[in-house]
Amino acid sequence: MTDSAPAPCACAVIGGGPAGLIAALALAHYGVPTLLVARRPDRTDNRTTALLASSVAALEALGVWEACRAYAAPLRVMRIADDTGRLWRAPEVRFEAAEIGLPAFGWNIANRHLVAALWKRAAAANGLTQIDSTAQSIAIDPAGVTIVPAEGAPIRTQLVVGADGRHSICRVAAGIAMEERNYPQIALTYILSHSRPHDDISTEFHTVAGPFTVVPLPGPRSSLVCVVAPVQAEDLAGLRSAALDAEIERRSHSILGKVHVEPGHGAFPLVVATASRSASGRVALVGEAAHVFPPIGAQGLNLGLRDAVTIAEVAGDAFRDGGDIGGGGVTAQYERRRRADIGSRKLAIDILNRSLLSDFLAVQGLRGLGLYALDRVGPLRRAVMREGIAPSAAMPLLMRGEA
């Protein structure tokens, strides 16, 4: 990688978050000369990501996972517990990775360690050049794309992969609309240390305000995503350290013993936003440029990584065949391969979240019945587990462990 004048490239990736870095690495892996236009992060991200097994398979194939392994904790068991206190309460459901022949559903890692490992690998990747700049403007014409960085000379390329987040200039340049739905909830993220071991078990308490999810980290530590109403978020933000510790321990039903909330937390209004298309006019969108999901069910970043690896696979095939990797055939194929995966995840998250907020007994009953079926019907439970971590219709080769 270099900060000097860019080498000739067939594709440019705009954005240096996890989805953008993986897209750049995967494109280079498939032999596509790639330029990464991004600045290194200048602030610490205290959030964590539960990487599903399929995402870890891709990181292994790209030579990234070895640098992550020591910082990640396996998720061997996932529990769902009804903490709504309503008349119709769902049974507790326990999912075990061993039941479908996996050592773990995935691994939970702090974002700062994941991003550091991705940048380190990108620095050594053949066929990948970096410009330490943001993209100021993007102009699309029938023959290619011109990118004007904030610093440096304009760049000409066949395909742009937009990994530049929710307010993507790539999406705007391609004329792709974004549909957005806001929920009356705030997701609070914390890192906890605790006196009892987590035993590699992730527990999700379903409350009337939203999920309260504790996910293992290495050692006696866990990450927490607590979804609450805005007024509750304000109340929690106003608690002093000891009072906050006691409140989080109460909400977690002391399953982790004495709890201490480590300094620093995040607060994110819950929103679901999806682009009308994943690609158009020599631009392919990945990650939050294409979809924004609440931190529920470990879907957001894993979905973005499937975007990144899929566009690399499709563009890599076209490049090897000597075709135009930004042409309509490539972008149409990428759009077609991503549509069902993104749509089904959006629907599932929306149904889960709305069922928790609903006061209708019929909705609460259907939710309870669905969880009861998952608990009692083994083939159904196993099918849901497999589809949750590796959707059969949307898995690119790298995520199946095929280089």
C-alpha positions in Angstrom: 0.0 0.0 0.0 1.1 3.5 -0.6 0.1 7.1 -0.1 1.8 8.3 -3.3 0.2 8.5 -6.8 -2.2 5.6 -7.3 -1.3 2.6 -9.5 -3.7 1.8 -12.4 -6.8 0.2 -11.0 -9.9 -1.6 -12.3 -11.9 -0.9 -9.1 -11.9 1.7 -6.3 -13.3 1.0 -2.8 -14.5 4.2 -1.0 -14.5 3.8 2.8 -12.2 2.2 5.3 -14.6 0.5 7.7 -14.7 -3.3 8.0 -16.9 -3.8 5.0 -14.8 -1.5 2.8 -11.5 -3.1 4.0 -12.8 -6.6 3.4 -14.2 -5.6 -0.1 -10.7 -4.3 -1.0 -8.9 -7.4 0.3 -11.4 -9.8 -1.4 -11.1 -7.9 -4.7 -7.3 -8.1 -4.5 -7.6 -11.8 -3.6 -9.5 -12.4 -6.8 -6.8 -10.6 -8.8 -8.6 -7.3 -9.4 -6.2 -4.3 -9.2 -7.9 -2.3 -6.5 -7.5 1.2 -5.0 -8.7 1.9 -1.4 -9.7 5.5 -0.9 -9.9 5.9 2.9 -8.4 7.4 5.9 -7.3 5.3 8.9 -9.7 5.7 11.8 -8.7 8.5 14.2 -10.9 7.6 17.1 -11.4 4.4 19.1 -14.6 2.4 18.5 -15.7 0.8 21.8 -18.3 -1.4 20.1 -18.0 -5.1 19.4 -19.1 -7.3 16.5 -20.3 -10.9 16.7 -18.8 -12.4 13.6 -20.8 -15.4 12.4 -18.9 -18.5 11.4 -19.3 -17.8 7.7 -17.7 -14.3 8.2 -14.8 -15.9 10.1 -14.3 -18.4 7.2 -13.9 -15.4 4.8 -11.4 -13.7 7.2 -9.4 -16.9 7.4 -9.3 -17.2 3.6 -8.1 -13.5 3.3 -5.4 -14.0 5.9 -6.9 -11.8 8.6 -8.3 -14.1 11.2 -5.0 -15.2 12.8 -4.4 -11.6 14.0 -8.0 -11.5 15.5 -8.2 -14.9 17.2 -6.7 -13.9 20.5 -9.1 -11.0 20.9 -12.3 -13.0 20.1 -14.5 -15.2 22.2 -16.6 -18.1 20.8 -20.4 -18.1 20.9 -21.1 -21.7 21.5 -24.6 -21.3 23.0 -27.3 -18.7 22.4 -30.2 -18.3 24.8 -33.4 -16.3 24.3 -35.3 -15.6 27.5 -38.7 -13.8 27.8 -38.4 -11.0 30.3 -41.5 -9.1 29.2 -43.6 -9.9 32.3 -46.6 -10.3 30.1 -49.5 -12.7 30.4 -48.4 -14.8 27.5 -44.7 -15.4 28.0 -42.6 -17.4 25.5 -40.5 -20.4 26.8 -36.7 -20.0 27.0 -35.0 -21.3 23.9 -31.5 -22.5 23.8 -29.5 -22.9 20.6 -26.2 -24.9 20.7 -23.7 -24.8 17.9 -22.7 -28.4 18.5 -26.2 -29.4 17.4 -25.4 -28.4 13.8 -21.8 -29.7 13.9 -20.1 -26.3 14.6 -17.6 -25.4 17.3 -19.3 -22.0 17.6 -22.0 -19.9 15.9 -19.4 -17.2 15.7 -16.9 -15.1 17.6 -17.3 -11.8 19.4 -14.5 -9.2 18.9 -13.9 -5.6 19.8 -14.2 -3.5 16.6 -10.8 -1.8 17.3 -9.0 -5.2 17.1 -10.9 -6.2 14.0 -10.2 -3.0 12.1 -6.5 -3.0 13.2 -6.1 -6.5 11.8 -7.8 -5.6 8.5 -5.6 -2.5 8.0 -2.5 -4.6 8.8 -3.4 -7.2 6.3 -4.3 -4.6 3.7 -0.8 -3.1 4.0 0.7 -6.4 2.9 -1.8 -7.3 0.2 -0.6 -7.6 -3.4 -2.7 -5.7 -6.0 -4.1 -3.3 -3.4 -3.1 0.4 -3.3 -4.3 3.0 -0.8 -4.8 6.7 -0.9 -5.0 8.3 2.5 -7.9 10.6 1.7 -11.7 10.8 1.5 -13.6 11.0 -1.8 -14.8 14.5 -2.5 -16.9 13.8 -5.6 -17.8 10.9 -8.0 -18.8 11.3 -11.6 -20.2 8.4 -13.6 -20.2 8.1 -17.4 -20.8 5.2 -19.8 -17.1 4.4 -20.0 -16.1 4.6 -16.3 -16.0 6.5 -13.1 -14.0 9.6 -12.1 -13.2 10.0 -8.4 -11.9 13.3 -7.1 -10.2 12.8 -3.7 -10.0 15.5 -1.1 -6.3 15.4 -1.7 -4.5 14.3 -4.9 -5.2 13.9 -8.5 -8.5 12.5 -10.0 -8.8 8.7 -10.3 -10.3 6.9 -13.2 -11.7 3.4 -12.7 -14.3 0.9 -14.1 -16.1 0.1 -10.9 -16.6 1.9 -7.6 -17.5 -0.1 -4.4 -19.3 2.3 -2.1 -18.5 1.5 1.5 -18.8 5.0 2.7 -21.5 4.6 5.3 -25.1 5.7 5.8 -24.6 9.1 4.1 -22.9 7.6 1.1 -21.8 10.0 -1.7 -21.4 6.9 -3.9 -25.1 6.1 -3.5 -26.1 9.7 -4.2 -23.8 9.7 -7.4 -25.5 6.5 -8.6 -29.0 8.0 -8.0 -30.0 5.2 -5.6 -32.8 6.1 -3.2 -32.8 5.1 0.5 -35.9 4.0 2.4 -35.7 4.6 6.1 -37.9 3.6 9.1 -37.2 4.9 12.6 -38.2 3.1 15.8 -39.0 4.7 19.2 -35.9 3.1 20.7 -32.3 3.7 21.5 -29.6 1.0 21.5 -27.0 1.5 24.3 -23.7 -0.4 24.0 -21.5 -1.2 27.0 -18.5 -3.4 27.9 -18.9 -5.3 31.2 -16.5 -7.1 33.5 -18.2 -9.6 35.8 -17.5 -12.1 38.6 -19.0 -15.2 37.0 -17.8 -16.9 33.8 -20.0 -16.5 30.8 -19.2 -20.1 29.6 -19.3 -18.9 25.9 -23.1 -18.3 26.3 -24.8 -15.3 24.7 -28.1 -14.5 26.4 -30.8 -12.3 24.9 -33.5 -11.1 27.2 -36.6 -10.0 25.4 -38.1 -7.0 27.2 -41.1 -4.8 26.4 -38.7 -2.1 25.3 -36.5 -4.3 23.1 -33.7 -6.9 23.4 -31.1 -6.8 26.2 -28.3 -8.9 24.9 -25.1 -10.0 26.6 -22.4 -11.4 24.4 -19.1 -13.1 25.6 -15.7 -11.5 25.2 -12.3 -13.1 26.2 -11.9 -13.5 29.9 -14.6 -12.5 32.5 -15.9 -9.7 30.2 -18.9 -9.3 27.9 -20.4 -6.8 25.6 -23.9 -5.6 26.1 -26.5 -4.1 23.7 -29.5 -2.7 25.7 -32.4 -1.5 23.6 -34.7 0.9 25.6 -37.1 3.7 25.1 -35.5 7.2 24.8 -36.6 8.2 28.3 -35.0 5.1 29.7 -31.8 5.8 27.8 -31.7 9.2 29.5 -32.3 7.7 32.9 -29.4 5.2 32.4 -27.1 7.9 31.1 -27.7 9.8 34.3 -26.7 7.0 36.7 -23.3 7.1 38.5 -21.0 4.2 38.2 -22.1 2.1 41.2 -25.8 2.7 40.4 -25.3 1.8 36.8 -23.5 -1.4 37.8 -26.4 -2.4 40.0 -29.0 -1.6 37.3 -27.2 -3.6 34.6 -26.8 -6.5 37.1 -30.6 -6.3 37.9 -31.5 -6.3 34.2 -29.3 -9.2 33.5 -30.8 -11.2 36.4 -27.3 -11.6 37.9 -26.5 -14.4 35.5 -22.9 -13.0 35.3 -22.6 -12.3 39.1 -21.4 -8.9 40.1 -21.1 -6.5 37.2 -18.9 -3.5 36.5 -19.6 -1.3 33.5 -16.3 -0.2 32.0 -15.9 3.5 31.0 -17.3 4.5 27.6 -20.5 3.6 25.9 -22.4 4.2 22.7 -26.0 5.3 22.1 -27.6 4.7 18.7 -31.2 5.5 17.7 -32.8 2.4 16.2 -33.4 2.7 12.4 -33.8 0.3 9.5 -32.7 1.8 6.2 -32.3 0.0 2.9 -31.2 1.2 -0.5 -33.7 0.7 -3.4 -30.9 -1.1 -5.2 -27.5 -2.5 -4.2 -25.9 -1.4 -7.5 -26.5 0.9 -10.4 -24.3 2.9 -12.9 -20.9 1.3 -12.2 -21.4 1.7 -8.4 -21.9 -1.3 -6.0 -22.9 -0.5 -2.4 -21.8 -2.5 0.6 -22.3 -2.3 4.3 -24.2 0.7 5.6 -24.1 2.5 2.3 -26.6 -0.2 1.2 -28.5 -1.0 4.5 -28.6 0.1 8.1 -29.9 -2.3 10.7 -30.3 -2.1 14.5 -27.7 -4.1 16.5 -30.2 -7.0 16.8 -29.4 -10.6 15.9 -25.8 -9.9 14.7 -27.1 -9.1 11.2 -25.7 -5.7 10.3 -21.9 -6.2 9.8 -22.2 -9.8 8.8 -24.7 -8.7 6.1 -22.2 -6.1 5.0 -19.4 -8.6 4.8 -21.5 -10.8 2.6 -22.0 -7.8 0.3 -18.2 -7.2 0.2 -17.2 -10.7 -0.6 -20.0 -11.1 -3.2 -19.1 -8.1 -5.2 -15.5 -9.2 -5.2 -16.5 -12.6 -6.4 -18.7 -11.3 -9.2 -16.1 -8.6 -10.3 -13.3 -11.1 -10.1 -15.1 -13.5 -12.5 -15.6 -10.7 -15.0 -12.0 -9.5 -14.6 -10.6 -13.0 -15.3 -12.8 -13.2 -18.4 -11.5 -9.9 -19.7 -14.8 -8.2 -19.3 -15.9 -4.7 -18.0 -16.1 -5.2 -14.3 -18.3 -2.1 -13.9 -20.6 -3.0 -16.8 -24.3 -3.6 -16.5 -23.9 -7.4 -16.4 -21.7 -7.3 -13.2 -23.9 -4.8 -11.3 -27.1 -6.6 -12.3 -25.7 -9.9 -11.1 -24.6 -8.4 -7.8 -28.0 -6.7 -7.3 -29.7 -10.0 -8.0 -27.5 -12.0 -5.6 -28.0 -9.6 -2.7 -31.7 -8.7 -3.0 -33.2 -11.7 -1.2 -30.6 -11.8 1.6 -31.0 -8.2 2.5 -34.8 -8.3 2.2 -35.3 -11.4 4.4 -33.0 -10.0 7.1 -34.9 -6.7 7.1 -38.2 -8.5 7.4 -37.0 -10.8 10.3 -35.6 -7.9 12.3 -38.7 -5.8 11.8 -41.0 -8.6 12.9 -39.0 -9.5 16.0 -38.7 -5.9 17.1 -42.4 -5.0 16.5 -43.6 -8.2 18.2 -41.8 -7.1 21.4 -43.3 -3.6 21.2 -46.8 -4.7 20.4 -49.5 -4.7 23.1 -51.8 -7.0 21.1 -52.3 -10.4 22.7 -52.6 -12.1 19.4 -49.1 -10.8 18.3 -47.6 -11.8 21.7 -49.2 -15.2 21.3 -47.8 -15.8 17.8 -44.3 -14.8 19.0 -44.6 -17.2 21.9 -45.8 -20.0 19.7 -43.0 -19.5 17.3 -40.4 -19.7 20.1 -42.2 -22.7 21.5 -41.9 -24.4 18.1 -38.2 -23.6 17.9 -37.7 -25.1 21.4 -39.6 -28.3 20.7 -39.1 -29.1 17.0 -35.5 -30.2 16.5 -35.4 -30.1 12.6 -37.0 -26.6 12.6 -34.5 -25.4 15.2 -31.5 -26.8 13.3 -32.8 -25.3 10.0 -33.2 -21.9 11.6 -29.7 -22.1 13.1 -28.1 -23.0 9.8 -29.9 -20.3 7.8 -29.1 -17.7 10.5 -25.4 -18.2 10.3 -25.1 -19.2 6.6 -28.0 -18.3 4.3 -28.1 -21.0 1.7 -29.1 -18.7 -1.2 -26.5 -15.9 -0.5 -23.2 -17.5 0.4 -20.2 -16.5 -1.7 -17.4 -19.0 -2.0 -15.0 -17.4 0.5 -17.7 -17.7 3.2 -18.0 -21.4 2.4 -14.3 -21.9 3.1 -13.6 -22.1 -0.6 -10.7 -19.8 -1.7 
